[in-house]
Amino acid sequence: MLERNTRKTLTGRVISHSGDKTVKVAYTYKIPHRLYKKEIKRKTVIYVHDAENQCHIGDVVEIMETRPISKLKRWRLNKVVEAAHAISAE
């Protein structure tokens, strides 16, 4: 049996549940400034395929690179690392 190639995985926080089976995940990272060498925070927003609609806003998730699913979705949900705390409406 052939093994699949290893795919890129990232960890980020869900910032939006934009549509059915789609979530937006913010991936934050730090890079050094090219002159002053101070670390600068950067953020990339990634559209992720969530087939079972199991993510909620605030969850920390692990995502995996995959084939193009739609115009913007090139990542899929691998697992929910940490669920967000539910806030009551009372």
N, CA, C and O atoms as a MOPAC input file, in Angstrom:
PM7 MOZYME 1SCF
protein

 N      0.83800 1    -1.18000 1     0.00000 1
 C      0.00000 1     0.00000 1     0.00000 1
 C      0.88200 1     1.24200 1     0.00000 1
 O      1.87300 1     1.30300 1     0.72800 1
 N      0.52600 1     2.22800 1    -0.81200 1
 C      1.30600 1     3.45300 1    -0.91200 1
 C      0.97600 1     4.39800 1     0.23800 1
 O     -0.17000 1     4.50300 1     0.67400 1
 N      2.01400 1     5.08300 1     0.71500 1
 C      1.80300 1     6.07500 1     1.75900 1
 C      1.56200 1     7.43400 1     1.12200 1
 O      2.11100 1     7.75200 1     0.06700 1
 N      0.72200 1     8.23800 1     1.79100 1
 C      0.49000 1     9.58900 1     1.30700 1
 C      1.65100 1    10.47700 1     1.72100 1
 O      2.32400 1    10.21500 1     2.71800 1
 N      1.87700 1    11.51800 1     0.95300 1
 C      2.89800 1    12.48300 1     1.31800 1
 C      2.46700 1    13.22800 1     2.57200 1
 O      1.27500 1    13.41000 1     2.81500 1
 N      3.43300 1    13.65300 1     3.36000 1
 C      3.09100 1    14.45700 1     4.52400 1
 C      2.64300 1    15.83600 1     4.05500 1
 O      3.21300 1    16.41000 1     3.12700 1
 N      1.64000 1    16.34000 1     4.69700 1
 C      1.08100 1    17.62700 1     4.30000 1
 C      1.32400 1    18.65200 1     5.38200 1
 O      1.51000 1    18.30800 1     6.55000 1
 N      1.32300 1    19.91700 1     4.98900 1
 C      1.52300 1    20.98600 1     5.96000 1
 C      0.36400 1    21.02100 1     6.94200 1
 O     -0.79300 1    20.84800 1     6.55800 1
 N      0.68100 1    21.24400 1     8.21000 1
 C     -0.34800 1    21.44200 1     9.21800 1
 C     -0.03900 1    22.73000 1     9.96500 1
 O      1.12300 1    23.05400 1    10.21200 1
 N     -1.08400 1    23.45700 1    10.32300 1
 C     -0.97100 1    24.69600 1    11.07300 1
 C     -1.95900 1    24.67300 1    12.22400 1
 O     -2.93700 1    23.92600 1    12.19500 1
 N     -1.70600 1    25.48300 1    13.22700 1
 C     -2.62500 1    25.63900 1    14.34400 1
 C     -3.05200 1    27.09500 1    14.40000 1
 O     -2.21500 1    27.99600 1    14.35700 1
 N     -4.35900 1    27.32300 1    14.49600 1
 C     -4.87500 1    28.68800 1    14.53600 1
 C     -6.18400 1    28.75900 1    15.29800 1
 O     -6.67600 1    27.75400 1    15.81000 1
 N     -6.74100 1    29.95900 1    15.36700 1
 C     -7.97900 1    30.20500 1    16.10400 1
 C     -9.08800 1    30.56500 1    15.12200 1
 O     -8.87500 1    31.34600 1    14.19500 1
 N    -10.28100 1    29.98900 1    15.33100 1
 C    -11.43300 1    30.26100 1    14.47600 1
 C    -11.94800 1    31.67000 1    14.78200 1
 O    -12.24700 1    31.99200 1    15.93200 1
 N    -12.04800 1    32.50700 1    13.74300 1
 C    -12.51700 1    33.87400 1    13.94100 1
 C    -13.89100 1    34.11500 1    13.33700 1
 O    -14.54100 1    35.10700 1    13.66600 1
 N    -14.34700 1    33.22100 1    12.45400 1
 C    -15.64600 1    33.41500 1    11.82300 1
 C    -16.18000 1    32.08200 1    11.33200 1
 O    -15.43200 1    31.22600 1    10.85900 1
 N    -17.49600 1    31.92800 1    11.45600 1
 C    -18.19100 1    30.76000 1    10.89800 1
 C    -18.96600 1    31.30100 1     9.71700 1
 O    -20.17400 1    31.51800 1     9.81200 1
 N    -18.27100 1    31.52400 1     8.58100 1
 C    -18.79500 1    32.32300 1     7.48600 1
 C    -19.92700 1    31.67700 1     6.69800 1
 O    -20.77100 1    32.38800 1     6.15300 1
 N    -19.96700 1    30.36800 1     6.62400 1
 C    -21.02300 1    29.72500 1     5.85100 1
 C    -21.13000 1    28.26000 1     6.21400 1
 O    -20.48400 1    27.79800 1     7.15400 1
 N    -21.93600 1    27.53600 1     5.47800 1
 C    -22.08600 1    26.10900 1     5.72500 1
 C    -20.79200 1    25.39700 1     5.33500 1
 O    -20.32400 1    25.53400 1     4.20500 1
 N    -20.21800 1    24.64300 1     6.26200 1
 C    -19.00100 1    23.85800 1     6.06700 1
 C    -17.76200 1    24.71300 1     5.81100 1
 O    -16.78500 1    24.21800 1     5.25000 1
 N    -17.77900 1    25.97700 1     6.20800 1
 C    -16.63400 1    26.85500 1     6.02100 1
 C    -16.39900 1    27.67500 1     7.27300 1
 O    -17.33800 1    28.22600 1     7.84700 1
 N    -15.14400 1    27.75600 1     7.69800 1
 C    -14.75700 1    28.62800 1     8.80000 1
 C    -13.51600 1    29.40800 1     8.38200 1
 O    -12.75500 1    28.97700 1     7.51600 1
 N    -13.32800 1    30.57500 1     9.02000 1
 C    -12.11600 1    31.35300 1     8.81600 1
 C    -11.23100 1    31.14700 1    10.03400 1
 O    -11.67300 1    31.28300 1    11.17500 1
 N     -9.97100 1    30.81600 1     9.77000 1
 C     -9.01100 1    30.57800 1    10.84000 1
 C     -7.89100 1    31.60300 1    10.71500 1
 O     -7.34200 1    31.81400 1     9.63300 1
 N     -7.55900 1    32.24500 1    11.85100 1
 C     -6.45500 1    33.20300 1    11.88800 1
 C     -5.20800 1    32.47100 1    12.35800 1
 O     -5.17900 1    31.90900 1    13.45300 1
 N     -4.18600 1    32.48500 1    11.52600 1
 C     -2.90100 1    31.88300 1    11.85000 1
 C     -1.94200 1    33.01800 1    12.17100 1
 O     -1.64900 1    33.84000 1    11.30300 1
 N     -1.44500 1    33.07600 1    13.41000 1
 C     -0.53500 1    34.15100 1    13.81000 1
 C      0.88500 1    33.60900 1    13.93800 1
 O      1.10000 1    32.47900 1    14.37500 1
 N      1.84000 1    34.43400 1    13.54900 1
 C      3.24200 1    34.06100 1    13.61300 1
 C      4.07600 1    35.31600 1    13.80400 1
 O      3.56200 1    36.42600 1    13.66800 1
 N      5.35200 1    35.15700 1    14.11800 1
 C      6.24700 1    36.28600 1    14.33400 1
 C      7.41300 1    36.19600 1    13.36500 1
 O      7.93800 1    35.11500 1    13.09900 1
 N      7.81200 1    37.36100 1    12.83700 1
 C      8.99000 1    37.43700 1    11.97200 1
 C      9.87400 1    38.57000 1    12.47200 1
 O      9.36300 1    39.53400 1    13.04200 1
 N     11.18400 1    38.48000 1    12.27600 1
 C     12.04400 1    39.58300 1    12.70400 1
 C     12.02000 1    40.73400 1    11.69100 1
 O     11.96900 1    40.51100 1    10.48100 1
 N     12.05600 1    41.95200 1    12.20500 1
 C     12.16300 1    43.12400 1    11.33300 1
 C     13.50500 1    43.05300 1    10.62000 1
 O     14.51300 1    42.70500 1    11.23600 1
 N     13.53400 1    43.37300 1     9.34600 1
 C     14.74900 1    43.13700 1     8.57400 1
 C     15.90300 1    44.06400 1     8.95600 1
 O     17.06200 1    43.71600 1     8.72600 1
 N     15.61800 1    45.23900 1     9.53500 1
 C     16.68100 1    46.15000 1     9.93300 1
 C     16.92000 1    46.11600 1    11.44200 1
 O     18.06300 1    46.02000 1    11.89000 1
 N     15.83800 1    46.19400 1    12.22800 1
 C     15.98000 1    46.31900 1    13.67200 1
 C     15.93200 1    44.98000 1    14.40600 1
 O     16.23600 1    44.92300 1    15.59800 1
 N     15.55900 1    43.91100 1    13.72100 1
 C     15.53000 1    42.54600 1    14.26500 1
 C     14.53300 1    42.33100 1    15.39700 1
 O     14.57400 1    41.29700 1    16.06400 1
 N     13.63900 1    43.28800 1    15.62300 1
 C     12.59300 1    43.09000 1    16.62400 1
 C     11.51000 1    42.19700 1    16.00400 1
 O     11.20800 1    42.31800 1    14.81600 1
 N     10.92400 1    41.29700 1    16.81800 1
 C      9.88900 1    40.41100 1    16.29400 1
 C      8.59200 1    41.17400 1    16.08000 1
 O      8.16200 1    41.94400 1    16.93800 1
 N      7.97700 1    40.95200 1    14.92900 1
 C      6.73000 1    41.59800 1    14.55000 1
 C      5.66700 1    40.51600 1    14.43000 1
 O      5.90500 1    39.47100 1    13.82400 1
 N      4.48500 1    40.76800 1    15.01200 1
 C      3.38600 1    39.81200 1    14.88900 1
 C      2.72000 1    39.98500 1    13.53000 1
 O      2.47100 1    41.10500 1    13.08300 1
 N      2.44100 1    38.87600 1    12.89100 1
 C      1.72400 1    38.85900 1    11.61900 1
 C      0.54800 1    37.89700 1    11.74700 1
 O      0.55500 1    36.99600 1    12.58500 1
 N     -0.47100 1    38.10500 1    10.89600 1
 C     -1.65400 1    37.25500 1    10.92600 1
 C     -2.09100 1    36.96500 1     9.50700 1
 O     -2.11600 1    37.85900 1     8.66100 1
 N     -2.43600 1    35.71500 1     9.24800 1
 C     -2.97800 1    35.30700 1     7.95900 1
 C     -4.33800 1    34.66200 1     8.20000 1
 O     -4.47600 1    33.80200 1     9.06900 1
 N     -5.33800 1    35.07700 1     7.43100 1
 C     -6.67300 1    34.49000 1     7.54500 1
 C     -6.82400 1    33.43800 1     6.45700 1
 O     -6.60900 1    33.71500 1     5.27700 1
 N     -7.19900 1    32.22100 1     6.86600 1
 C     -7.28100 1    31.07500 1     5.96800 1
 C     -8.70800 1    30.54900 1     5.97900 1
 O     -9.30400 1    30.39500 1     7.04500 1
 N     -9.26100 1    30.27200 1     4.80300 1
 C    -10.57600 1    29.63600 1     4.69700 1
 C    -10.38900 1    28.13400 1     4.80500 1
 O     -9.56700 1    27.55200 1     4.09600 1
 N    -11.15600 1    27.50200 1     5.69900 1
 C    -10.97000 1    26.08500 1     6.01200 1
 C    -12.27700 1    25.33000 1     5.79800 1
 O    -13.35200 1    25.82100 1     6.14200 1
 N    -12.17400 1    24.12800 1     5.22500 1
 C    -13.33500 1    23.26200 1     5.01900 1
 C    -13.61500 1    22.48700 1     6.30000 1
 O    -12.76700 1    21.73300 1     6.77600 1
 N    -14.81900 1    22.67700 1     6.85900 1
 C    -15.25200 1    21.99800 1     8.08000 1
 C    -16.47900 1    21.16500 1     7.71700 1
 O    -17.60600 1    21.65800 1     7.77300 1
 N    -16.26200 1    19.91000 1     7.34700 1
 C    -17.32600 1    19.07400 1     6.78900 1
 C    -18.48000 1    18.82000 1     7.75000 1
 O    -19.63300 1    18.76400 1     7.32300 1
 N    -18.19000 1    18.66500 1     9.04700 1
 C    -19.25300 1    18.35700 1    10.01300 1
 C    -19.75800 1    19.58000 1    10.77400 1
 O    -20.56300 1    19.42700 1    11.69200 1
 N    -19.31900 1    20.77100 1    10.42800 1
 C    -19.69300 1    22.00500 1    11.12800 1
 C    -19.45700 1    21.88900 1    12.62600 1
 O    -20.32400 1    22.25300 1    13.42000 1
 N    -18.28300 1    21.38300 1    13.02100 1
 C    -18.00500 1    21.16400 1    14.43200 1
 C    -17.24100 1    22.30900 1    15.08900 1
 O    -17.07000 1    22.30000 1    16.30800 1
 N    -16.78100 1    23.28500 1    14.32900 1
 C    -16.03100 1    24.40700 1    14.89000 1
 C    -16.96000 1    25.53400 1    15.31000 1
 O    -18.02300 1    25.74400 1    14.72600 1
 N    -16.52600 1    26.25400 1    16.34300 1
 C    -17.22600 1    27.45100 1    16.80500 1
 C    -16.20800 1    28.57000 1    16.94100 1
 O    -15.00400 1    28.31900 1    17.00900 1
 N    -16.68600 1    29.79300 1    16.97900 1
 C    -15.79800 1    30.94600 1    17.08100 1
 C    -15.01700 1    30.86200 1    18.39300 1
 O    -15.59000 1    30.64900 1    19.46200 1
 N    -13.70700 1    31.03300 1    18.28900 1
 C    -12.84000 1    30.98300 1    19.45400 1
 C    -12.12300 1    29.66500 1    19.65600 1
 O    -11.21500 1    29.58400 1    20.48400 1
 N    -12.50300 1    28.63000 1    18.92300 1
 C    -11.83800 1    27.32800 1    19.04400 1
 C    -10.40800 1    27.40700 1    18.49200 1
 O    -10.14300 1    28.12900 1    17.53100 1
 N     -9.50400 1    26.66400 1    19.10800 1
 C     -8.16200 1    26.48700 1    18.56600 1
 C     -8.17600 1    25.18200 1    17.78600 1
 O     -8.51700 1    24.13100 1    18.32900 1
 N     -7.80400 1    25.24800 1    16.50400 1
 C     -7.91700 1    24.08600 1    15.63000 1
 C     -6.60000 1    23.80000 1    14.91800 1
 O     -5.75900 1    24.68100 1    14.74400 1
 N     -6.44800 1    22.54300 1    14.51200 1
 C     -5.32700 1    22.14600 1    13.67000 1
 C     -5.88200 1    21.91200 1    12.27300 1
 O     -6.86300 1    21.18800 1    12.09900 1
 N     -5.24600 1    22.53200 1    11.27400 1
 C     -5.72500 1    22.40600 1     9.89500 1
 C     -4.64300 1    21.77900 1     9.03400 1
 O     -3.45600 1    21.83000 1     9.35600 1
 N     -5.08600 1    21.18300 1     7.92400 1
 C     -4.18700 1    20.45500 1     7.04200 1
 C     -4.37200 1    20.94400 1     5.61400 1
 O     -5.49300 1    21.19900 1     5.17300 1
 N     -3.27300 1    21.06900 1     4.90600 1
 C     -3.30800 1    21.47200 1     3.51000 1
 C     -3.96500 1    20.36900 1     2.68400 1
 O     -3.76400 1    19.18600 1     2.96000 1
 N     -4.75000 1    20.74900 1     1.67000 1
 C     -5.43600 1    19.75900 1     0.84700 1
 C     -5.60700 1    20.30700 1    -0.57300 1
 O     -5.18100 1    21.42100 1    -0.87800 1
 N     -6.22500 1    19.51900 1    -1.41500 1
 C     -6.48800 1    19.95600 1    -2.78300 1
 C     -7.48200 1    21.12500 1    -2.76300 1
 O     -8.17800 1    21.30500 1    -1.76400 1
 N     -7.56900 1    21.91500 1    -3.82200 1
 C     -8.54600 1    23.00100 1    -3.85000 1
 C     -9.97800 1    22.47700 1    -3.76000 1
 O    -10.39100 1    21.63500 1    -4.55800 1
 N    -10.72800 1    22.98200 1    -2.78300 1
 C    -12.11200 1    22.55600 1    -2.58200 1
 C    -13.06600 1    23.56800 1    -3.20500 1
 O    -14.11700 1    23.19400 1    -3.72600 1
 N    -12.70400 1    24.84200 1    -3.15300 1
 C    -13.49400 1    25.89300 1    -3.79300 1
 C    -12.53600 1    27.00600 1    -4.21500 1
 O    -11.32100 1    26.80900 1    -4.24100 1
 N    -13.08000 1    28.15800 1    -4.54100 1
 C    -12.24500 1    29.27000 1    -4.99900 1
 C    -11.21600 1    29.68100 1    -3.94800 1
 O    -10.07700 1    29.99600 1    -4.29400 1
 N    -11.59600 1    29.68200 1    -2.68400 1
 C    -10.70800 1    30.15000 1    -1.62400 1
 C    -10.22900 1    29.05600 1    -0.67100 1
 O     -9.23400 1    29.25700 1     0.02600 1
 N    -10.89800 1    27.91400 1    -0.61700 1
 C    -10.57500 1    26.89400 1     0.37700 1
 C     -9.51500 1    25.92300 1    -0.13600 1
 O     -9.73300 1    25.18700 1    -1.09800 1
 N     -8.35200 1    25.94100 1     0.53700 1
 C     -7.26500 1    25.00900 1     0.23200 1
 C     -6.81500 1    24.26000 1     1.47600 1
 O     -5.80300 1    23.56000 1     1.44300 1
 N     -7.55200 1    24.39800 1     2.57300 1
 C     -7.22700 1    23.75200 1     3.83400 1
 C     -8.46500 1    23.04700 1     4.35900 1
 O     -9.58900 1    23.44300 1     4.05100 1
 N     -8.26000 1    21.98800 1     5.16100 1
 C     -9.38300 1    21.30900 1     5.78600 1
 C     -9.08500 1    21.10600 1     7.26400 1
 O     -7.92900 1    21.10000 1     7.68700 1
 N    -10.13800 1    20.94200 1     8.03100 1
 C    -10.01200 1    20.77000 1     9.46900 1
 C     -9.43600 1    19.40000 1     9.77700 1
 O     -9.92300 1    18.39000 1     9.26900 1
 N     -8.39700 1    19.36000 1    10.61000 1
 C     -7.81200 1    18.10200 1    11.03800 1
 C     -8.38300 1    17.69400 1    12.38900 1
 O     -8.86300 1    16.57100 1    12.54200 1
 N     -8.33800 1    18.59800 1    13.37600 1
 C     -8.94600 1    18.32300 1    14.68300 1
 C     -9.10300 1    19.62200 1    15.45300 1
 O     -8.43200 1    20.61600 1    15.17500 1
 N    -10.00600 1    19.59300 1    16.42900 1
 C    -10.19300 1    20.71400 1    17.33000 1
 C     -9.27000 1    20.48300 1    18.51500 1
 O     -9.44300 1    19.51400 1    19.25500 1
 N     -8.29200 1    21.36100 1    18.70200 1
 C     -7.31600 1    21.20200 1    19.77100 1
 C     -7.90400 1    21.64400 1    21.10400 1
 O     -7.76100 1    20.95800 1    22.11600 1
 N     -8.57900 1    22.82000 1    21.09200 1
 C     -9.15200 1    23.36600 1    22.32500 1
 C    -10.46400 1    24.04100 1    21.98500 1
 O    -10.50800 1    24.93800 1    21.14400 1
 N    -11.53500 1    23.60900 1    22.63800 1
 C    -12.85100 1    24.21000 1    22.39200 1
 C    -12.96800 1    25.52800 1    23.15700 1
 O    -12.41400 1    25.67700 1    24.24600 1
 N    -13.68900 1    26.46900 1    22.57800 1
 C    -13.91300 1    27.76000 1    23.22500 1
 C    -14.92800 1    27.58900 1    24.36100 1
 O    -15.79800 1    26.71900 1    24.31500 1
 N    -14.79300 1    28.42800 1    25.36000 1
 C    -15.73600 1    28.40000 1    26.47100 1
 C    -17.05600 1    29.01700 1    26.02100 1
 O    -17.06600 1    30.08000 1    25.40000 1
 N    -18.16200 1    28.36100 1    26.32900 1
 C    -19.47800 1    28.86900 1    25.94700 1
 C    -19.84100 1    30.05400 1    26.83800 1
 O    -19.69300 1    29.99400 1    28.05800 1
 N    -20.31200 1    31.12000 1    26.22100 1
 C    -20.73300 1    32.31300 1    26.96000 1
 C    -22.24000 1    32.32200 1    26.99900 1
 O    -22.89700 1    32.26600 1    25.96000 1
 N    -22.79400 1    32.39400 1    28.20100 1
 C    -24.25200 1    32.38200 1    28.32400 1
 C    -24.81900 1    33.74900 1    27.95000 1
 O    -24.15600 1    34.77000 1    28.12900 1
 N    -26.03700 1    33.76500 1    27.43400 1
 C    -26.68400 1    34.99400 1    26.95900 1
 C    -27.46900 1    35.69000 1    28.06700 1
 O    -28.14900 1    36.68100 1    27.80200 1
 N    -27.39200 1    35.20100 1    29.28800 1
 C    -28.15600 1    35.78100 1    30.38400 1
 C    -27.49100 1    36.99600 1    30.95800 1
 O    -28.01400 1    37.60200 1    31.89400 1

